[in-house]
């Protein structure tokens, strides 16, 4: 059968159509819409305009699913909605105008689903799995093929850009604040220094590798040198971001610098790109728990 998973993030909303047959789960189609939910939060609440944006996007995804013969749709939200105080009101409006029930998953569940997708894709036996989105960053520490620790840190590329008022590329003071934030979370969550590779998935890492012109991996020092060059010629860097990452041109450099700080804090000398996603983990969970047969 065919079914769809919708992921409501702080920067983008994504719909993926899967086919499950004979015990195999396959991704058929993928659709992306920019929502910028982080820019529509006021006093801890998602404003009406932000909710209307979500409603329009969800209705668009629903129509696309129907055109593809899909009538089973499973939407969920991460930090984009779990961090607001009027979540019940927002979810009720979305259901009233789209007939879709959105589930808000916890940070721990998000990290676990990312890890499960990573291992299903044949991920490494040792390393740190990172999924940096617009509003949160999930970290999973893997040793000898076992998940040792997983955390969800309440920051992402868009929330940093919005909160620190970054004008595309962080200035010196903003860099210090990002580094201090990550060092603070390292102490607060007692994050270990694995001194291994950082396996990065999610939109922020995708933008990093697109700008860097790399497909699979890059050294932390190489990424830091590239970022330094971009900052030295900000206009050229902005043009590159507009061209290669138009959907996240304004947040991509905050994401790159955050990855650099994560590598320093966790002792990782190399970032490896992986395409495992929470969405795939969520789809697999729906199959495993009998929601899809």
N, C-alpha and C positions, 0 to 999 in steps of 0.2 A: 504494500500500500504506500501511498504518498502522503506526507504530512509536512507541515512547515513549523519552523522555530523562528521566533522574532526576539531579537536582543535589543532592548532599549538602553543605550549607553548615554553618557554625558555629552559626547561629541557627535555620535552618529547612531542611527537605528539601522539594524541589519536584519533582513529576512532571508532564510535559507530553506529551500525545499529539498527534502530528503525522500529517498525511496528505500523501503525496507522489504526485502523479498528473499526467501530461502536463507534466512539467518544473516543476510548481508545488508549493511547500511551504506547507502551511497548518496553523496551530495549531487543534486541535479542542477539547481539554479541558485543564484545569490543576487540579492538586491540591497543597495545601500542608499540611505538618505541622511543628509546632515541635519541634526536637530538642535545642537548647541544648548542643551538643557541647562548646563552650568551658567549660561548667561541670563537665565530667566528665573533665578532664585533670589528671593528678596526676604530677608529676615528668617531664613530657614524654610521658607515655603516656595513651592513652584507657582509662579504667577499664572494668571488666566491665559495670557498669550502663549506661554510655554506649553500649557495643557492643550490649547487649540492646535499648536504645531504638531504635538504628538497624535492628536485625534486625526488630523488630516493625513499624516504619514501612515498611521495604522489602517485607515480606510483605503489608502492607496495600495498598501501591501495586501490587504484582504482581497481587493479586486484582482490584483496580479495572481494571487493564489487561486482564486476562482477560475480565472482564465486558463490556469494550468491544471484544472481538475482537482484542486486540493481544497477540501472543506474542513480538515482538521488542523487547526492552528493553535500553537502553544507559545504565547508571548510571555517573556519574563523581563524583569528590570534588575539592574545592579545598583551601584552607588548613586546612579542618576536619580532614583526615586527612594531608595532606602534611607537616604540622608535628609529627607524633607519631613516636616512636621504635619503637612496636610495630605499625606499619602492616601488615606482612605477616601478623601474627597476627590482627589485626582483619579484614582482607580475607578471610582463610581461614575465619574463623568466619561471616562474612556469607555467603560462598558455600555453606558447609556447611548453613546453616539457611534459605537463600532460593533457592539455585541461581542466584544472580546474580553476575556478575563485575563488580566495581567498578574502574574505572580512575582512578588519581590523576593529574591533569594539573598541569603546572608553572604557576607564576605567570605566566611569559612567554606560555605557551599560552593561559591564561585571558584575559590582556589582549588578545591577538591575536584571539581568538574574539569578545570584546566589540566590538572595533573592526570586525571583518568584519560583524557583525550591524548595527552602527551605520551603516556605509556602505551595506549592502543596503537599509536603511530610508530611504535618502536623507539621511543625516546631513550636517552642515555641512562646508564646505571648510576652515575654520580653527577651532581651538578645542581644549579639553582635555576628553577623555572620561573620566569617573570612574565606577567601579563599586565602591561601598563595601558590603561584606557584613559578616558577623559577625566574621570573622577576618582578612580581608585587604582591601586597597584597590588596585584596578588603575587605572592612569593611562595614557592614550594621548594623545600630543601630535600634533596633525594640522595640517599647513600646506600650503595649496594642494592639498588633497585627498589628500596623501601622509602616511602614518604615519611621523613623524620619530623618535619615541622612545616606547617603552612599558616600564613597570615595574610590578612587583607589590610593594606595601609591606606588611610583615607586621603590620598592625593593622587592626582593624575595630571597629564599634560595640560588639559583645558582648565582644570580647577586652579592649577598653579598660575597659568597665564592670566586667568580672570582675577584671582585673588591678589596677585602681586602686581597687576596692571602692567604686564610685560608687553612691550611693543615689538612683537615678533621675535627679537633676539634679546635674551636677558642681559641687563647691564651688570656691572661688577657687584653692586649691592644686592641685586636680585639673585645673582649666582651664590653669594654668601648665604642668603636666606634659604635657598634650595638645599645647599650642602648641609647647613645647620639642621634643617628639617629632617633630612634623611639620616644624619648622624643621631639626631634625637630619637627617631623611630627605631634605629638600631639598638639603642640602649633600652628604650621602653619595651620593645618586644623581644629583647634578648636574642637578636639575630646572630647566628654563628658566621664566622669567616671560613668559608669552604675552600677558598683559593683554587676554585675550579672554573669551569666555563659557566657563563650566564646564558641560558637558553631563553631567548626573548620572542614572545608572540604578542599579538595585539596590534592595533593601529599605529601606536607611537613608534614601535620598533620597525614596522613596515615602512613608515615615513623615513626613519633613520637610514635604512638600507637603500631606499630609492635615491635619497640625496647623495649618499656615499658612493653609489654606483656599484654596490656589491650585491651578490645574490645570496650567499650562504653564511659568511662569517667575517669578522674583522676584529683586530686587536683593540683592546681598550685604549692603548696609547695612540693608535692610528685614528680612532674616533675622536679622541681629545684634540689631536693635531688638526683634524678636519674642522672641528667646531671652532678652534682658535682662528683658522684661516677665514672661516665664514664671518666671524665677529669682526675681523680686521677689515673686511670689505662687505659691510652690511647690505649695501644696495645690490651687489651681485648676488649675495646670499638670498635676499628677498626675491629676486627674479627667479632664482633656481627653485625656491620653495613654491612660488606661484605656478611654475611650469611643471614640476614633478610631483608636488603634493597639494594640488589646489583645494582638496577637501579639508586639509588641516595645515595650510600654509602658515597660519598665525600661531599654531601651537607646537609645530614640529620641533623647533629649536629648544623649547622648554623640555620637550620629551627627550631630545638628544642629551641635553646637559644632565637631566635627571638620571639617564642611563649611565652616564659617565660617573656620577656621584654614587650610584648603586654599586658599580664595579669597584670603586675605591673602598666603599664601606664594607663590602662583602669579600674583598680580596680576589675578585674575578679578573683575570687578565685578558679574557676574550669573550666576545658576544657572538653567539650562534643563532641565526634566525630559524625559527620553527613556525609552522603554520597550524599547529594545534590550537584549537579555540574552545572557549567555554561553550559556545553554541554546539559544537560537535559533541562535547561531553554531555550537554543537556539532552541532545537527541538520543545519544546512547542510553542515558538514564531513563528516558521515556520508554524505550524498548525493553530495557532490563526490568523496569517496574510494572510492565504490562499495560501501559497506556497506549502503546502502539503494538499491533500484532500482525 
